[in-house]
């Protein structure tokens, strides 16, 4: 009986020892398999490996100015009533009824008798006639004080030479100095110098075209002889 009990106890101890060894081995294996690698891709390396894309900017098309064809010089000039913006002994700057600013040369031939040989003052309203120069500038031929109630206060008179005959469309093409102008003659325009018939205005005719400016409205009020009123 004692021998059997001793054998049983020995078997139990052996079983416990075997279980302890199995548990210990499992713990070691788990510890080895639980380790993680510290090797990885660093942020710097990742950033370096990325392909850098430079955005492409599309430039807007730039308009290229077209050079206007050269116009052969034709004797002409402009006349209008307007205020003096600045003046000195050799030139004056005036505002025209169409809002444009003109710089006019003052020469020894400029008639200033209306001012007693002197010059108008800045801000004064001047009735001015001028002649075109081959370089495209204008020289004042007459300077005189504007008359109150003058019917031409909003009119620019263009003097020049026609480049074609006026047709049924009543369009007149002319050159003043080296500047080309195109106007449509209104049905009410005064054409007394041409017998009242616009189509009697031929090519290479000397004309004075009076154009009235009223805001955005432009009206040809007369076409006549340059030496007329």
C-alpha positions in Angstrom: 0.0 0.0 0.0 2.8 2.4 0.9 4.6 1.6 -2.3 1.5 2.3 -4.4 1.0 5.6 -2.7 4.6 6.5 -3.2 4.3 5.6 -6.9 1.1 7.7 -7.3 2.8 10.7 -5.6 5.8 10.3 -7.9 3.6 10.3 -11.0 1.8 13.4 -9.9 5.1 15.3 -9.3 6.3 14.2 -12.7 3.2 15.5 -14.3 3.4 18.8 -12.5 7.1 19.1 -13.5 6.1 18.4 -17.2 3.4 21.1 -17.1 5.8 23.6 -15.6 8.3 23.0 -18.4 5.7 23.3 -21.2 4.4 26.6 -19.7 8.0 28.0 -19.5 8.7 27.1 -23.1 5.5 28.7 -24.3 6.3 31.9 -22.5 9.8 32.1 -24.1 8.4 31.5 -27.6 5.7 34.2 -27.1 8.3 36.7 -26.0 10.4 36.1 -29.1 7.5 36.3 -31.5 6.1 39.5 -29.9 9.1 41.6 -30.8 8.6 44.2 -33.6 11.1 45.5 -36.0 12.3 49.1 -35.6 13.2 49.3 -39.3 10.8 51.6 -41.2 10.6 54.4 -43.7 11.5 57.8 -42.1 9.4 60.9 -42.8 12.3 62.5 -44.6 12.9 59.5 -46.8 9.2 59.4 -47.6 9.1 63.0 -48.5 12.2 62.6 -50.6 10.7 59.7 -52.5 7.6 61.7 -53.5 7.7 63.3 -57.0 7.5 67.0 -56.7 4.9 68.5 -59.2 5.3 72.1 -60.2 2.0 73.6 -61.1 1.9 75.0 -64.7 0.5 78.5 -65.1 -1.2 79.3 -68.3 -0.4 82.8 -69.4 -3.2 85.0 -70.7 -2.9 85.9 -74.4 -1.4 89.4 -74.8 -2.9 91.5 -77.5 -0.3 92.8 -79.9 -1.0 96.3 -81.2 -1.4 96.5 -84.9 0.7 99.2 -86.6 -1.6 101.5 -88.5 -0.6 102.0 -92.1 1.2 105.3 -92.8 -1.0 107.9 -94.3 0.5 110.4 -96.8 0.4 114.0 -95.5 -2.6 116.1 -96.7 -3.0 119.7 -95.9 -5.6 120.1 -93.2 -6.4 121.2 -89.6 -8.9 121.3 -86.8 -10.9 124.1 -85.2 -13.0 124.1 -82.1 -13.9 126.1 -79.0 -12.6 124.9 -75.7 -11.0 125.8 -72.4 -7.2 126.3 -72.0 -5.7 123.7 -69.7 -2.1 125.0 -69.8 -0.2 127.5 -71.8 3.3 129.0 -72.3 5.0 131.1 -75.0 5.4 128.1 -77.4 2.4 125.9 -76.9 -1.0 125.5 -75.3 -3.2 122.6 -74.3 -6.9 122.7 -74.9 -9.9 120.4 -74.3 -12.0 119.7 -77.3 -15.8 119.1 -77.3 -15.3 115.3 -77.8 -13.3 115.2 -74.5 -10.0 114.8 -76.3 -7.0 116.9 -75.4 -4.9 118.7 -78.0 -1.5 120.3 -77.7 -1.1 123.1 -80.2 2.1 125.0 -81.1 2.2 128.7 -80.8 4.4 130.3 -83.6 5.2 133.8 -84.7 2.5 133.3 -87.4 -0.2 132.6 -84.8 -2.8 135.4 -85.0 -3.3 136.6 -81.4 -4.9 140.0 -82.3 -8.0 139.0 -80.3 -5.8 139.2 -77.2 -3.9 142.3 -78.2 -0.8 140.2 -79.1 -0.9 138.5 -75.6 -1.9 135.0 -74.7 -5.2 133.6 -73.3 -5.2 132.6 -69.6 -5.6 129.1 -68.2 -9.3 128.3 -67.8 -10.5 130.8 -70.4 -12.6 129.6 -73.4 -10.8 130.1 -76.7 -12.0 129.9 -80.3 -9.0 128.2 -82.0 -8.1 127.4 -85.6 -5.0 125.2 -86.4 -3.1 123.8 -89.3 -1.7 120.2 -89.4 2.0 119.6 -89.6 3.8 116.7 -91.4 4.8 115.2 -88.0 1.1 114.9 -86.9 1.2 117.9 -84.6 -0.9 121.0 -85.0 0.1 124.7 -85.0 -2.5 127.3 -83.8 -3.2 129.8 -86.6 -5.8 131.9 -84.8 -6.5 132.3 -81.1 -9.4 134.5 -80.1 -11.9 134.7 -77.2 -15.0 132.6 -77.6 -18.3 134.4 -78.1 -21.1 133.8 -75.7 -23.9 131.7 -77.4 -21.7 130.6 -80.3 -23.6 127.8 -82.1 -20.3 125.9 -82.7 -19.5 125.5 -79.0 -19.8 121.7 -79.2 -18.5 121.4 -82.7 -15.1 120.3 -84.1 -14.4 121.3 -87.7 -12.0 118.9 -89.5 -10.4 120.3 -92.7 -8.7 117.9 -95.1 -8.8 116.0 -98.4 -11.3 113.2 -99.3 -9.7 109.9 -100.2 -12.7 108.5 -102.1 -16.0 109.8 -103.5 -19.1 109.7 -101.3 -21.5 107.0 -102.3 -25.1 106.1 -101.6 -24.1 105.2 -98.0 -23.3 108.9 -97.4 -20.0 108.0 -95.8 -17.1 110.5 -96.2 -13.5 109.4 -95.9 -10.9 112.1 -95.5 -7.3 112.7 -94.3 -6.4 115.7 -92.0 -2.7 116.0 -91.9 -1.7 112.3 -91.4 -4.9 111.3 -89.6 -7.7 109.5 -91.3 -11.3 110.1 -90.5 -14.6 108.5 -91.5 -18.0 110.2 -91.0 -21.5 109.4 -92.0 -23.2 112.5 -93.3 -26.6 113.0 -91.6 -29.7 113.6 -93.8 -30.0 117.1 -92.2 -26.4 118.2 -92.8 -25.9 121.5 -94.7 -24.4 120.6 -98.1 -25.0 123.9 -99.8 -21.4 124.1 -101.2 -22.1 120.8 -103.0 -25.5 121.6 -104.3 -27.2 119.7 -101.4 -26.1 116.4 -102.8 -23.6 114.3 -100.8 -22.7 112.1 -103.8 -21.4 115.2 -105.6 -18.4 115.1 -103.1 -15.7 113.5 -105.1 -12.2 112.1 -104.4 -9.4 114.5 -103.6 -11.9 117.3 -102.7 -10.9 119.9 -100.1 -13.6 119.8 -97.4 -14.4 121.2 -94.0 -16.5 118.7 -92.0 -18.3 120.1 -88.9 -19.1 117.4 -86.4 -21.3 118.1 -83.4 -20.7 116.2 -80.2 -23.5 115.8 -77.7 -22.6 113.2 -75.1 -22.4 109.9 -77.0 -24.1 111.3 -80.0 -22.0 112.4 -83.0 -23.7 114.3 -85.8 -22.2 115.8 -89.0 -23.9 119.1 -89.3 -22.3 120.4 -92.5 -19.8 119.6 -95.2 -18.5 122.6 -97.1 -15.6 124.5 -98.6 -12.6 124.9 -96.2 -12.7 128.7 -96.9 -16.3 129.0 -95.9 -17.7 129.8 -92.5 
